[in-house]
Each structure stands twice: as structure tokens, then as C-alpha cells.
């Protein structure tokens, strides 16, 4: 019989124990694609704005054998729970994964949610069994994204030519870059652009609502990122009338800056055709490179059907490293 214990996120020992199980449960993935303890520990200790975060560990006796992250949106998507479900590889096929999933679904129902979303990473030539586990328990594929990474040392030489191409297409648009905090003059339109992200990106059958990025929400997210040690380099495309119409954000842990991650790259449809996506992506990478010389890798992901974004990533030197499959299941009452 497995015992479930909530993690006291103010207790570093409990949090580290959870993290060690979570990380060990992904042996099929490249180690540098999994956030290190230095990068992840502070983020796991608090809930992101607009979410209620729960962590729990499954024990067999005194041995931790499974881990789960439960993230409940509280301001939007009220029927959904996002989750990571993990079983330690030394304890698989003994019921640990099933116990973790059962507890997750129990909590989802108790919170009034009727749909669980979870992710599986597929690495070429290394079958973790995670997809088979999800499908055997009634989860179906909702979306599929290619996860790509760029070696900055190897790819930076490509950027000069790409920036020349951007200059030819930019017209009256311009690119503005900041670190951590959006300038007051752009924050309203920046939030307005962010509020359209979910409806503009391909999301398969995920059926997720847009979030309303008010000024207060933007500032709250910025403050939390700074508090947990994330440096954010945001580059935006500004239209001739001074509003934000495209954006790319790159985030890196100041505690372990070796690997950075793209948040969102998006251009509003009515402003496409000026290579604004490429322009903002190049600018954010330049800013990251200047501030963090120790950063060697940047990762991103986009839907496999998004050929335009895939072309931008490939032009910048990104290469496919794994596939992210998003599964969901509608719960019975």
C-alpha cells in the first residue's frame, strides 16, 4: 500500500526529495533538458500567480517512489488541472505510477475539475513507456510539439545574415527589448497581446482559453520571476502607432544560467508579413547572450503543424531533440 504525503514547499528537505524523484523519473531525456535543482527549487516553492500549486510524493514504506505536480488555474480554464505524474524507474510496474495518478484524479475531482492535462516527452530511440502508461489509463493525445534546442556557440554566426533579412522587411515597425520589467509605456498593449496567445497558437484538442493579462497580472508575473531568480529578456515588435504587436520572451535562471528557455513567440495576425517573429527572437537571443556568457543552450517548442515557427527556429540553428505529447482525459463524476 502506497502512502501519499503532501510536500511542505517551505521545507527544503521535502522539496529536494520530491525533486530527486521527479528528475530520476526521466532517464530517457537529455540531462540538460531537465531543470537542475538550482534552477527549479525556488520555482517549486511558490505558486505562480493565478495558480494553486500542489506537490505530493508517494512512498513505499519510507522510500519515495513517485511524485506529482498539480497546478490548478484559479482565474481561467476552471475545468482543467495541469499535472506531472512520475514514478521512479526503480519502482515501476509495481503500482507506484497508478497510485500517483489515482491520487491526482481524486484531487482534480475534489477541486471541481473535470479534465486532466499531462505531458509525455518522447526521445528518439528511447521508449520510456510513459505514452503507453497514459493511453492504457484512458488518456488521449491532444497536441504534439517538437522540442528544439540551439547551441549558442555553434549558431550565433547565423544571426548577422538573418538580421539583415529582417531589416529589409521591418518597414516602420521597430523592436524593443527589456530585462525583467516591461516599460510602463508598453505594458497595456503588451498585456493585450499576451491575452490573445492561446487563441492564436496551434493547440490541437487542448481547448484552452486565453488568459486576461491585465497590468496587475503582468506585474505580478514579473515580480515572481525576479523573486525566484529568473532573468527574462523580452523583445517586442512595436507598430507605427506605438503598440506591441509581437513578442518573444527568453528566461534563464540566475542560479544556473547554462540553459535558457523560450516562453512565447507570437505575432498578431494583422501585423504578420514583416518577419516580426524572427526579429523579436533574434533580439531576445542577443540580449541573453550579452548578459549571460555562461548560457550555452536555449530550448523552445512549437506545434508540429506550425511550419512557419519551425522554419524560424531552424534558420536560427535550432535542432529537434525530443517530442512533447500533451495528453488529456475527461474525468467521470
N, C-alpha and C positions, 0 to 999 in steps of 0.2 A: 504494500500500500504506500503510495507516494504522499508526502506531506508538502503542502503549499505554504510558503511563507512570503509575506509582503516584504519588500526591501524598504528599509528606512533610508531614504536617499541622503539624509544628513549624516549617516554612519558610513564613513569611507570604507570600512572593512566589508560591510554587507554589499555596498555598491561595487567594490572591486571583485568580490566573489561572484556577483551576478555577471559582471563584465567578462570575467575569465571564462565562464561557461558559454556566454554568448559568442565570444570570439572563437573559442575552441570548437564550437559547433559549425564552423565554416571552413573546414580544412581544404575544401576543393577550390577556394578562391585564392587569388594572389594576396599575399600578406599586406602589401602596400595599398590595397583597395579597401581594407578594413580599418576604420579609425583606430588609432592607438589609444591606450588608456589616457595618456597625457592630453590627447585631443578630445576624447569622448567623456571623460569623467565628470568634468564640470557641466557639460550639456545635459548629462543624465540626472544631475542633482536637482534640477528645477523644471517645472512645466513651461513649455513655450507659451507665449501669450495666445489666448484663445483656445487652449487645450488643457485637458486634465490628464496628466501622465501618471501611469501606474507601472511599477516593475514588480514582478514576483519570481521566485525561484522555487523549483521543485526539488525535493530531497528524497533520496532513498536511504533511510536511516539518517546518518549525519553527512552523507555525501551529496553535494549538489549535482543533479543530473539533467536539469532543464531550466530554461529561462524564458521569460516572456516580457515584452514591452507592449503595453496597452495605451493607446493615445486616443482620447475622446475629444473631438471638436465640440466646443461649447457655444460658439457663435454662428455656426453654419453647418451644413451637412449633418443635421441632428439624428439621422437614422444610421450613421456609419460609425464604425470603430476601426482604427488602423492598428495593426499589430505585427510584431515579430514573434514567431514561435520557434524555439530552438531546443534541440536535445543534444546532449553531449555525445560525441561519436563513440565513446567507450560504453555508453549505456543505451544505444539504440536497439530496436527490436525487442525491447523489454517492457514497453508500455510507457516510457517516460514522455515521448512526444505526444502520445494520445492523452496522457494526464494533463499536460500543459494546455493542449488545445481545448480539452473539455472545460478546464477552469476559465480559459479565455472566453469561450462561448457563454458560460454561465454569467460571467461578469458583464458581457455585452448585453445579454437579456436583462439583467438587473438594472443596467443603465438605460434601458428603453431603446436599445439599438437593435435593428433587425438585419444588419448586413456587416459582415466582417471582411476587411481587405487586408491581404498579407502578400509578401513578396518572396520570390524564389530567384536566386542567382544561378544561372547555368554557365558553366565553364566548359569550353570545348575539350572533349576527351576525358572529362572527369565528372561522372554522374554521381551526384550526392544523394540521390534518392528523394530529395525534397519535393520535386514535382510529383512524383508517384505518390508520396505520402499525402500531399494536398488533394490530389484528384481522387484518391481512394476514400477520402473523407468528405466528398461532396463539393469540393471547391473547383470552380471552373475558371479558365483563363479569361481575363477581362481586357488585358492590354499587354503589349510586349514592346520593350525598349532595348535598343543597343547601348551598352555602356562602353564609352570610349575614353582613352587616356592619351595625353600628349606629353612627351618628354621635352621639356622646355629647352634644354641644351641642344637637342637634336633638331628642333623645329623652328627656333627663333629666326634663323636665316631666311625663312619663307615669308616673314611678315612684311618686309620692305616692299616687295612686289605687290602684295595684297593691299597694303595701304595706298599704293599708287593707284590701284584699280578703284579703291573706294573713293579717292579724291576726284576721280573722273565722273563719278555717279552721284556724289553727295549733294550737289546743287546748293540750295540755300539752307539746307539742314546743317546742323553742327553737332558735335559730340562733346559732352561734358562728363567729367569723371570726378568722383569724390571718394573719400575713405570714411566709412562708418556712418556718417550722418548726412542726410540729404539737405542741401541748401534750402533755406526757407522759401526761396522764390520758385522752387520746383516741386515742393513736397505735395501740393494739392494734385497737380497733374500726374506726378509720379504715382501717387496712390490710386488715381483714376485708371491709369494704365494697368497697374497691378490687379485691379479689380476685374479686369477682363481676361486674365490669363487662362483660367480653366476653360472658358468657353472658346478660346482661340487655339489651344494646343490640342493635337490629336490625343484622345484618351480612351479610345476603344469603347468598351462597355462599362467603364468605371462610373459614368453618370454622376460626376461630382459637380457641385455648384460652385460658382465664383464666390470668393470672399470679398467683403466690403472693406477695402483698405482705406479707412479714414486716416486723417492726420495722426490721431491718437494711436491707432494701431501701428502705423508706420514707425512712429517714435518709440512705441513700446518694444517693437521687434528690434529696432536699432539698439536700444538700451540693453536688452537682454544679451544680444550678441557680444557687445562690449564686455558685459559683466562675466560672461563665460569664456572670454578670451578669444573671440573670433574677430579677425580683421576682415572687413568687407570692402571690396573695391567695386563700386557700381559705376557703370558707364551708361549714359542715356543719350538717345538721339532727340534733339530738340528741334521742333519745326520752326518755320519762319515767324510764327506768332508767339513763340516762347514756351510752348507746352511740350511735355515729354510724350513722345510717340513710339519709343522703342527703348529696350533696356537689356543689359546683361550684368549679372552680379557674380563675382567670384569671391569665395570665402576661404580663409585659411586660419588654422589655429595658431595663435601666437605662442602656444606652449609646445607645439610640434609642427613647424611650418613646412615640413618636407612635401606634403601633399595638399593641394587645394581642390576645391570643388565648385563647379558652376551651379548657381541656383536656378535662375530662369533666364532664357533668352527669348525675346518676343518683340515683334513689331506690329503695331496696329494695322489692320488690312488696308485702310485708306491711305497709308503712307508707305506702302511697300513699293519696290522697284528702284530704290536708291541705294541698295546694299547697306542698309542701316543695321541689319543683324550682324553682318561681318564687321562693320565699322565699330560697333559697341563692343563686340567680342575682342577685337584686336586691342582696343583702348584699355579694356579691363585687364587683359593679359600683360600689356606693357606696364601698367601701374603696379600690378602684383610683382612683376619681375624686378622693377626698380626698388621696391620696398623690402622684398624678401629674397635675397640671393640664394638662401638655402632651399627654397622651394624648387623641386625638380620635376614634379608631376602635377598635372591638372586633370581631373576627371569630369565627365559630363554624361548625360544620357538623353536620348530622344526617341520618340516612337519610330519603329521600323518603317512605318508608312510615310514619315516626314522626310521625303527625299531632299527637299531644299536645305533643311538644317543639317542633314547628313553630309551634303556637299560642302557646306561651310566648314564643318568640323574637319572633314578630310583635307580641304585646302589648307587648313591651319596645322596639319600634321597629326591630327588625332587618328588613332587606330582602335579598332574594335577589340575589346579584351574579354567581355562576357555579355550575357543577355539577362536582362531583368524581366521576369514574368510576374505580372500582378494578377493574383487570384482573388476571387471573391465568392462568398456564399451567403445566401439569404437564409436567415435562421427561422426555424419554426417557433411558434409561440411558446 
